[in-house]
């Protein structure tokens, strides 16, 4: 039963990591596997081997979510971009109340810097990413050159390291770097040579990102989650379509999608509460 559950969670993680603006790290927090996931991403091969009952079904589910549903997600964004974006805006906004208890501290144990400052710093990062966002119509690479290999490696490195931090979307970073269409197309077409540099970057990003997250959560958990709260809230801004809600039937569907996303996120909060970080 535990194996089936982990496969299902992995499937959702895979889907989340395909969707720009949705954080795989936040999904891991919601399902209470975040600490285990960060702990198992380590150069210690003995530790990895000992935890295979955890990471193998989780990884299999995640791979399935990425490979088999990337085409579906791409089609949704291509054919119904406005309602799809509003659904995920609802998911993001609904997750904000989930993170707040992680940064609340009693008066006798305030963080070195106010939580609000860290929160606004995270929000500022997402605003900056929105401003610098590369157009969705970026060229799609189908073959490799040395420059493209470096670009793909850098994108995989940044995306993998970022997606381990709750609130940051690795696929959104790929979008901002102009690589999202290329990577999604490469996965859908099984263009293995094109994906190799990105995969190498992902591997490097996972190990370096996990080490950084472990350090941050050990030394400054409330500050880290305060920044994550700002990043989560800012993700909603990053997902806002240029067309707003759209018009006519599209606007009604967008509003319904926003509500559906918020309700789905609220139900996840109800059944998967986060552990308290307060001393």
N, C-alpha and C positions, 0 to 999 in steps of 0.2 A: 504493500500500500504506500509506503514511504517513497519507493522508487517511482511509482506512477505519479505521485504528487510532485516529485522533483522534476519529472519529465514535463508535466503540465506547467510548472513555474518556469522552467527553461524555455518552453514554447512562448510564453508571454514575454519573457526577457528578450528572446530573439525578435519578436514582433516589435517590441519597444525600441530596440536598437536599430531597427530599419526606419523608424518614423522620426523625421526631423522635429526637434522640440520636445520629444518624450524621452525622459531619462531612464536608462536601464538601471542605473544606480538607485534611483527612487523606487523603482519596481522591486528591486532586491530588498530595500528597506521595508517596504510595505509587507512583503511576504516573510520578513524576519529571517532572511538567509544572508543578509549583508555581511555581518561579522564573519560568518563561516566562509563566505566567498572570498573576502579580502585575505583571510588567514591562509587559504589554500593556494593563493597565487603567490608563490615563493620559489626561489631557486633551490630550496631544500627538497630534493627528489624523494627522499624517504618520507617526508611529510605528505607530499603529493600522492605517492603510492598508497600510503595508509588511509587516505581520504577518498579513494576511488569510488566508493559507494555513494558519495555525495556528488562529486564533480562529473562523473561519467553520465548518469541520467540527466543531470542538469545541462551538461554540454550537448548531449544528444538532442534534447528538446530545443535548446537555443539554436543549434544548427538547423534543425527542421523549421523553426520559425523564420530564420533568415532566408534559407534557400527556397522553401516552398511558398512563403507568403510575401517575399519581396516583390514579386510580379503583381500580386494582388494590391499591395499598398501603393505601388507605383501607378497602377491603373486607377485607383481611387483618387490619388492626387492629380492624375492627368485628366480624368473625366469629371470628377466632382470635387475640385480643389477647395471651393469655399466651404461647403458643409463639412468636409473632412477636417479642414483646419479648425473650424469652430468646435467640432467634437473634441479634438485634442486640447483646445483651449479650455474646455470644460473640465477635462481630466486634470490638467495642470492646476487650474484654480481650485478644484476640489481637493487637491493634495496639500494646499497651503496650511489648512488647520491641522493636518497630521504632523507637520514639522514643528509647529510652534511650541508644543510642550518640551521639545528637545533643547530649546534655547532659553526657556524660562528658568531663572535662578533665584533663590531666596536672597533677601537683602544682605545677608551676612556673607554671601559667597558670590558676589558679582564678578563677571569676567574682567580681565584687565582693561579691555576696551568695551564700550557699550555694545550690546547686541545689535542695537539699531544701526550702528556704524558699519558693522560687518554685513548686516543685511543690505544696507544701501550700497555697499561695495559690490556685493554679488549682483544686485539689480543693475548697477552701473555697467558691469561687464556685459550683461545681456543687452542693455541699451546700445553699447558700443558695437556689439556683434550685429545688432539689427541695422545700425547705420552703415557698417562695413560689409553687410551681406552681399554676396555675389549673386547675380541674377540666376534664376532657375534654368535659364536657357543656355547654360554654360556648354561648351563643346564637349561631346562625349568621345573619350579616347577609346579606340578599339585595337590599337597596336602600341608597342612600347618604343620609347626612345630613352636615352640616358636621362634627359631632363624630366621626362614623364615618370621614370622609375623613382627618381629622387622625390618628385612631387607626391607620388602615391605612397611612398614610404613615410614621408613627413605627415601626410594626412592620416595614415593608419596609426602612427605613433601618437599624434595629438588626440585623435578620436578615441582610441582605446584607453589612454590615460584619463581623458576627461569623463568617459562614460562610467568610470568607477566612482566618481564623486556624485552623490545624490544631488539632483537638480540640473546637472549638465548633460546635454544630449550630444553624444559622440557623432551621430549622424548629422546633427545640425552644424557641428564644426566642419564636417565634410562638405556640407552645402555651402558654408561660408567660404571654404577654400576652393570652391568650384569643382569638387571631386565627386559629389554625391551621385549625379547622373551616371558618371563613368563606373563607379563601384557597383551601383545597383544593376546597371545594364550588364556588367561583367559577371555578377552573380547569376542573374537570370539566364545569361547565355553560356554559363560555365566556361568563361574565358579564363582558364587557369593561368596561362602565362601573364596576362594582364594583372591578375589578382595577387601574384606572388609578392611583388614589392609591398603592396598594401598589407598582406598577411604578415610579412616580416615586421613591418612597422607596428601592427597590432600586437604581436608577441612582445616586442620591446616595450610598447606602451603599457601593456598589462602589468608587467613585472615592475617597471619604474613607477607607474601610477599607484599600484597596490602598496608599495613601500611608502610612498608619500602620504597616502590616505591613512595607513596604519599610524604613521608618525603624528599626523594632525589629530586624529581621533583619540590618540593616547594622551597627547599633551594639551590639546585645547578642543575638547568635544563640543562645548556649547558655541564657541566662536566658529568652529567649522560648520555646524549645522545652521548657525545664523546666516553665514554666507550662502549656504545651500538654499535657505529659505528665500533669499533675494534672487538667487539664480532660478529657482522654481517659478517665482512670481514673474520674473523677467522673461521666462520662456513663453508665457502667454502673449507678451508683447511681441516677441520674435515671430510668433505664429500668425499674428494678425494679417489677414489678407488685404492686399491693396484695395480690393473692391468692397471692403467692409462686409456686411451681411449679404450683399448682393441685392437683387430686387425681385419682387413678385414671389413666385413659389420658392425660388432659391433662398430668399430671406427667411421664409417660414421654416424651411427645412434646416437652415443654419441655426435658427433659434432652438428648434427641437433637438438638433445635434449638440448644441451647447448644453442644454438641460440634461440630455442623456449622458454626456461625458461627466458632468458634475455629479449626477446620481451614481454612476458607476464608481467614481472615485470615492464618494461618500460611503458606499457599501464596503469598499475595500478597507477604509478606515475603521469601520464598525467591527469588522471581523479580524483585523490584523493590527493591533495596537503596538506602538513602538515602546521599547524599554526606556525607562527614565534615566537621563544622564546626570541628574542632580546629585550632589554629594549627600 
